Amino acid sequence: MKLLIIDADYLSNKAGDPVIRLYGKKVDTHDEGKDVILHAKGFEPYFYANVEWSAKEDVENALKQYIKRIELVKRYKPIGYQTEKSEMIKIVLFNPKSTPECRKIVEAMDIQVMEADVLFKNRFLIDTGISGMSVIEFDQIGKELNHYSNLNCHELYIVNYKDIRVTNDKVNIEY
């Protein structure tokens, strides 16, 4: 199925995991223009800390109730012109709502924090390459609800975010 993306936000499911909600219109189907909500599961909130891997344990101990894991990554620093990537840690959280608190804790350790100000829904859109009015495609498995009145849409689908493909087809639909 293909969707023209109109908007995005996120919510937490019953287990407390963040789920991205993509609002869109069907394209290239007999019922083009129908409202669809797509729940994209599996995307995790994260930010970076400019610190050596040897400081991983200190950061882990300070954030233990908030973090899923810490990864060593190579990234360009966002300050000035960089010719080489630098090692830093990627802090993956359970819940995007804990990002501001985690940021304060890490900064209090005199560690530079990067990209903690990027909203969760925007991070998802950036990382997946989706922008407003993008056309995405996903397999139609996982249809959960049809004509569910409280959602104000015709259909709702739940998929893993990795199963979403950006096509950016040019479309012209009426709605």
C-alpha positions in Angstrom: 0.0 0.0 0.0 1.1 3.5 -0.7 0.4 6.6 1.5 0.9 10.3 1.0 2.2 11.4 4.4 0.3 14.4 5.9 1.5 14.5 9.5 3.3 12.5 12.3 3.3 12.3 16.0 3.9 9.5 18.6 2.2 7.8 21.5 3.1 5.1 23.9 1.5 1.7 23.6 0.2 -0.4 26.5 3.7 -1.7 27.2 5.1 1.8 27.4 7.0 1.6 24.1 6.9 4.6 21.8 5.0 4.2 18.6 5.2 6.7 15.7 1.8 7.6 14.1 1.9 8.6 10.5 -1.2 10.2 9.1 -1.8 9.8 5.4 -4.0 9.4 2.4 -4.1 6.3 0.2 -2.6 6.7 -3.3 -2.7 4.4 -6.4 -5.7 2.4 -5.2 -9.4 2.2 -6.0 -10.1 4.1 -2.8 -7.5 6.8 -3.3 -7.7 9.7 -0.8 -9.0 7.6 2.1 -7.6 8.5 5.5 -5.1 6.0 7.0 -3.1 6.0 10.2 0.0 3.9 10.2 1.6 2.9 13.6 5.3 2.3 13.1 6.7 0.2 15.9 10.3 -0.4 16.8 12.0 3.0 16.4 14.0 3.9 19.5 14.7 7.3 21.0 18.4 8.3 21.3 21.0 11.0 21.5 24.7 11.3 21.4 27.4 12.1 24.0 30.8 13.3 23.0 32.8 11.1 25.4 35.3 8.3 25.2 34.1 4.7 25.3 35.9 4.3 28.6 33.3 6.6 30.2 30.5 4.2 29.2 30.1 2.7 32.6 29.8 6.0 34.3 27.1 7.1 31.9 25.3 3.8 32.3 25.3 4.0 36.0 24.0 7.6 36.0 21.2 6.7 33.5 20.5 3.1 34.4 16.7 3.5 34.8 16.3 5.3 31.5 18.5 3.5 29.0 18.1 0.4 26.8 21.7 0.4 25.7 24.8 2.4 24.9 26.6 2.0 21.6 30.0 3.2 20.3 29.5 5.1 17.0 31.5 7.3 14.7 29.9 10.6 13.8 30.9 14.0 12.6 30.8 16.6 15.4 28.2 19.2 14.7 30.5 22.0 15.6 32.7 23.6 12.9 34.0 21.9 9.7 35.0 18.3 10.3 37.1 16.1 8.0 37.0 13.0 10.1 34.4 11.2 12.1 34.9 11.1 15.9 34.1 8.3 18.3 31.2 9.0 20.6 28.5 7.1 22.4 24.9 6.7 21.3 22.5 6.6 24.2 19.3 4.6 23.4 16.4 5.3 25.7 13.2 3.4 26.6 11.1 6.5 26.4 11.5 9.8 24.5 9.9 11.7 27.3 13.0 11.0 29.5 15.4 12.7 27.0 15.4 16.1 28.8 16.2 14.5 32.2 18.9 12.3 30.7 20.4 15.3 29.0 20.6 17.2 32.3 22.2 14.2 34.0 24.9 13.8 31.3 25.6 17.5 31.1 26.0 17.6 34.8 28.8 15.0 34.3 30.6 17.7 32.2 30.0 15.7 29.0 28.9 17.4 25.8 25.5 16.2 24.6 24.4 16.3 20.9 21.1 16.0 19.2 19.1 15.6 22.5 16.9 18.5 21.4 15.6 16.7 18.3 12.0 15.8 18.9 11.3 12.0 18.7 8.9 12.3 15.7 11.4 14.5 13.8 14.2 12.1 14.5 12.1 9.3 13.0 11.3 11.4 9.9 14.9 12.4 9.5 16.3 8.9 10.0 13.8 7.3 7.6 14.0 10.0 5.0 10.3 10.8 5.2 9.2 14.4 4.8 5.9 16.1 4.6 4.0 15.1 1.5 6.4 12.1 1.0 4.9 9.0 -0.5 5.8 5.8 1.4 5.0 2.2 0.8 4.5 -0.7 3.1 3.1 -4.2 3.0 -0.5 -4.4 3.9 -0.1 -6.9 6.6 -1.0 -5.9 10.1 -4.3 -4.2 9.3 -5.9 -3.7 12.8 -9.0 -1.6 12.4 -11.4 -0.8 9.7 -13.7 2.3 9.9 -12.9 2.9 13.6 -14.9 6.0 14.4 -12.8 7.2 17.3 -9.7 7.5 15.1 -11.4 9.6 12.5 -9.9 7.6 9.7 -10.9 4.7 7.4 -8.1 2.3 8.3 -5.3 1.7 10.8 -2.2 -0.4 10.1 0.6 -1.5 12.5 4.0 -2.3 11.0 7.7 -2.3 12.0 9.3 1.0 11.0 12.0 -0.9 9.0 9.2 -2.2 6.7 8.4 1.3 5.5 9.9 2.3 2.1 10.1 5.9 0.9 9.2 6.1 -2.8 8.5 9.8 -3.2 6.3 9.1 -6.2 4.7 12.2 -7.7 1.0 12.0 -6.9 -2.0 14.3 -7.5 -4.9 13.2 -5.3 -8.0 15.1 -4.3 -9.2 15.1 -0.7 
